[in-house]
């Protein structure tokens, strides 16, 4: 299996210039390759392939000598990225979804480049990058497995290295326990064994800071250095909130994977739910999808299982007798008039989710 590790880089000023230069060359090449694909289709009704465009790179280097200052496989990866964007576009068209044709990348829309096979190596406290040099890296955790690719990311004036490593599965010992999880707003998650996890509410807690930084941006003259600085401060605040939410999701998902062999979630349509403007901000701040994703990939690597079930009537059905007991949103306790079962509304829903998951895997 593949796992990606993200580390902070501390490049010197001249190395920052080289990284920024490489990003700009990759961005311009991406736009040029996209323009050629569009032109070829409009004039000849022909779709250029990744290999056809890859073969043109040596000639491009002769015509544009500055491309020689970028590692060859990094340039090849730009053509591969565009090809993946086209394949994803055609897949969305075939499935009837929103098409989203690949678009040209502006100055602030190209933030990374990749060494797909070689040209990089980790040596102690330094990451050697071909055509850039040895960059100081903060290895806050050990990378296990064989490193396959290295992606350099520039985000809000900071630089990161994402190392993708291939490693063998390391199953955790079985516990024999199973759990259903009901995701919500009042509580981020409630489990079938009556555990309640408070919502992180990082966005709500930092809302006043975001408003203040937003006002600072609006007061600055467009195109000025002060406006760019204010935008960077606002972006870093958003990044901090996102990191806090990620950390909370990581801690909860890690606990579940250690404790349970089967973890059941509702298969929620989050995109449809955020159309409710009264709850949209709370739903986004909760980060339900992120929590499910983190639990899923951790469970796969640990030999555990995550199952998602249809959420239809999981809150209304009695977990004891199976009868439908209608409740409004304000009713937080489930009281069954048929069998007399009384339980917290969310715990009752979590038990129903677990029962549906057991039926699905049996």
N, C-alpha and C positions, 0 to 999 in steps of 0.2 A: 504494500500500500504506500501511497505518497502522502507526506505531511510537510507543511510549509512552516518555517520558522522566520519570524520577523525581528530584525535587530536594528538598532539605531547606529547610524554612521556619523562620524565627525571628520568630514573632509577639510583639508586646508583650503585657503582661498583659491589657489591655482587649481586644486582638484575640483572645487565647486564649479569653476569656470569650465573645466573639461566635461563634467557631468552635464551642465547646462548646455554646452555646445553639442554634446551627443544627443541630448533630448531634442534640440532644435533641428539637427540634421535628420533625425528619425521622423520628426513631425512633418518636415517638408517632403521627405521621401514618401511617407504615407499618403499625403495629399496628392503628390504627383502620380503615384501608382493608382489611386482611386480615380483621378481624372482620366488616366489612360483607359481604365476599364469602362468608364462611362462613355468615353469617346468611341471606343471599339464597338460597343454595343449599339450606339446610336447610328454609326456609319456603316458597320458591317454585320450588325445583329450577331456579334460574336462575343462570347464571354472569355476573357483572358484567365488562364489558370495560374495557380501559385508557381508552378514550375516554369511556365513561360516568362513570368515577370522576374523570377529568381535568376534566370539565365541572363537577363539584361544588366545585372549589377556590375560585372566587370567593365562593360562599355560605359556605364554611367560614371564609374570611377575615373575613367580616362577623360570624359567630358567635364566632370566636376571633381577636380583634384582633392577638395576638402573632404570628400567621402572616404578617402584613404585614411583619414585620421580617426575613423570609427571602425571598431572591430568588425570583421566581415560577417560573422555569424549574427551579430546584433542587427545588421542591415537585412540579412535573410529573415530574421524574426519579424521585421516590420512587414515584409510581404506576406508572411504567414498569418500575422494578426489581421491583415486586411482580408485574407482568404477566409479566416474564421468568421469575420464580420459578415461576409457575403453568405456563407453557409447558414449562419444563424438567421439572416434575413429571409432566405428561401424557406427555411424550416418554419418560420413564423407565418409566411404566406401560405404554405401548404396546410398548416394547422388552422388557418382562419383567424389568427390573432392579429394584433396591431403590427403592421409590416415593419416600420422603423428602418428605412433604407440607410446604409452606411453613409456617414456625413464627413465633411472635411473638418479637420482638427484646427481650432483656433489656438492662439498662443497659450491660453490657460486650460486647454483640453487635452494635453498630451503630457503625462506625468511620469512615465516609466519606460524603461527599455530592458531587454532580457538577453543574458548570455545563455543560450539554450543547451550547450553541450560543454564547451571549453572556454578558455579565456579568463578564468577566474580561479582563485584558490584561497582558502583560509589558512593563514600561517600565524599562529599565536593570537596577538591582539590586532592583527591587520588582515584586511581583505584585499588581495591583489586583483586588480582589474586591468585587463589588457587595454592599452591606449590611454589609461587614466592614471595608474600607479597604485601604490599601497595606501589604502584608506583605513584609518582607525575605525574599528568596529567594537561595539560593546556587546560581548557575548554573555548575556545575562542567564543563559541556560545552555546546556550541552546539546549539540545536534547529534542525534543517533541515526545510523544508517548511512547510505551512500548519497552524497549530494549530487543531484542531477542538473538543476538549473539555478541561476541566480538572477533575480530581478531587482534593479535599482529604482527606487521610488523617490520622487521629490514631492513633499506635501507640506504646505504652509511654511515654506522656508526651511524645512528640515529634510534630512535624507535618511532613507532606510534601505536595508538589504533584505530581500525575501529569498531565503534558501529553501528549495524544495528537495527533500530527501526521500529516498526509497528505503523503507524499513519493513521488517517482518512483523506479522501480527503477534501481539503479546496478550493472549487472553487472560482475563482476570479470573480468579476462582469463583465458581458458581455459589450463589447464596440461597437459591431456591425461593427468592422473594419476587413478587410482581407488584406493579403499582399503576394506577390510573391517575392522570393529571388533568385537572380542570383549570384552564387559563382564564384570567379575569382582570378586572380593573381595580376593584377594591383590594383584592389580593392578587399578586402576580400569578401565583399558582397555589392550588389546594390539591392535596393528594388523597387517595382513597384510604390511607391509614391516618388521616386527620392531621397532616402537617400543613401549616399555613406559612406561605412565603410572602412577605410584605413587598409591595411594588417599589421599584428603585426610585421613580419620580425624579430622575436627574434633570430632565428638561424643566419641570415645574420649579425645582429648587433654584435653578440658575436663570430663570426667565427674566428677572430684573436686570441681571448682568448683560444678557443678550440684548435687551431693549436699550440699555445705556450705550453699548457698543454699536448697535444699529443706528442710534441717533448721531453718534460721532461720525459714522460713515456718511450719513446723509448731509452732514454739515460741511464736509470737505469738498473742494473743487474737483470735478471729474478730470481724471488724467494726472492729478498732482501726486507727488510722492507721499504727502500726508494721507491722502485718501487710500493709496495702496497699503500704507502702514496700518491704517484703521481697518481695512478689509482683512489684512493678515491677522490682526488681533481678534477680530470677530470669528474668523475661520478656526483659529486655534481654540477659541472657547467652545465652538461646536465640536471640534475634535476631542476636547477634554470630556465633554458630556458623553460622546459616543464611546470613548474608552472606559468611562465609569460604568456605562450600561453593559459593555462587553465583559468587564471584569466580574460584574454581578452574575451575568449569565454563565460565565465559565465556572464560577464557584458552585452554583446550584447544580449545573449539569454534571460536574465532576462528582458531587455528592451522590446524585442519583445513580450514576453508572457504577460507582463502587458498591452501592447498597442493593440494587435490583438487577434481575436477569431480564425482565420484560418491563418496558416503560411505554405506556399508552397515552397518546394525545388525541385531541380532536383535530380533524383536518379542516381548519378554519379558513374561510375566504377573507383574508385580511384586507386585500385590495378593495373588496366590496364593502367591508365594514367601515373603512375610514371615510367612505362617502357620507356617513352620518357626521355632520359638522359639530354636533354636540359632544361626540365622543372621540373624534379623530385624533386630537392631540394626546389624549390619555392612552389611546390604543398604540399610537406610534411610540410614545414614551415607554410603554410597557415592554416593547420588543419581544412579542410572542414568537414571531418567526425565527428570530435570532436564537432564542432559547431552544427551540425545537431543533434547529440546525446543529447547534453545538452539541446537544445531547445525542443526536443521530450519529455524527462522525466519531464522537468519543465511544459510543456503544459499539460501532462497527470495529474499531481498533481493539476493543476489549473483549470481543466475542459475545457481546450482549445484543439485545434486540429492541428496536423502537418500532411501534405500530401506530399508524394514524387511522382513526375511524370516523365515520359519518357523524357529525354532531347533532343530527336531527333528533329533537325531543330528549336529549340526555339530561336536560335540567328539569323536564316535566315528568319523566317516567320515574316511578317508585323503584328503588334499587332492591326492595325486599320482595314485592309481589308482582312487579312489572306493569301495574296499572298506570294510566296517565292521570296525573294530578296537576291541573292547570294552576299556574302561579304568575303573579305580576313581578316586575323587576324589583319592587320594593320589599317583597316577601323573601326574607333571608333564611327562613326555616322551612324545611319540607315536613309536612304533616299529612300522612296518608289516611284518608277516611275509610279505606278498605281493609287494611291490615293493622293500622295503628302505629306504623313505623314513623319515628321522629328523628330527624337528622338535619345537620346544617345543609343548606341548599347546595353549596358547592361540593361538599363531601359526597352527597348523594349523587351528584353529576359525575364525580370522579369514579365512583364505584361502578356506575353505568358504563363509563368509558372503558374501564378495565374488563368488564363482562363482555362488551362488544369486541375488544381486542382478543380475548381468549377464544371467542367463537370464530374470529377471522383466521387465527393461526392454527386452530384445531383441524 
